[in-house]
Amino acid sequence: MRDSKTIESFLQKKEKESKERSLFKDLKKEVDTGANGTQKYVIKKGENKGKVADINAIRNNRNSLTC
């Protein structure tokens, strides 16, 4: 019976941790995809300056340069 205090404190600690985890999960904010230019690349020089580049064209160009 001496272990009852230890077991009760352990259960309270686990319950508190579980509650904190669930609160933390609920308070997370969703990430904005495409924010701050993470999805598209804007051409900075040349005749196409200011246009948004197609990601497939960029990948194809990189592949043709490495061959």
Contacts in CASP RR format, 6 or more apart in sequence:
PFRMAT RR
TARGET T0000
AUTHOR 0000-0000-0000
METHOD contacts of the structure
MODEL  1
MRDSKTIESFLQKKEKESKERSLFKDLKKEVDTGANGTQKYVIKKGENKG
KVADINAIRNNRNSLTC
33 39 0 8 1.000
34 40 0 8 1.000
40 52 0 8 1.000
40 53 0 8 1.000
40 55 0 8 1.000
41 52 0 8 1.000
41 53 0 8 1.000
41 55 0 8 1.000
41 58 0 8 1.000
42 50 0 8 1.000
42 51 0 8 1.000
42 52 0 8 1.000
42 53 0 8 1.000
43 49 0 8 1.000
43 50 0 8 1.000
43 51 0 8 1.000
43 52 0 8 1.000
43 53 0 8 1.000
44 50 0 8 1.000
END
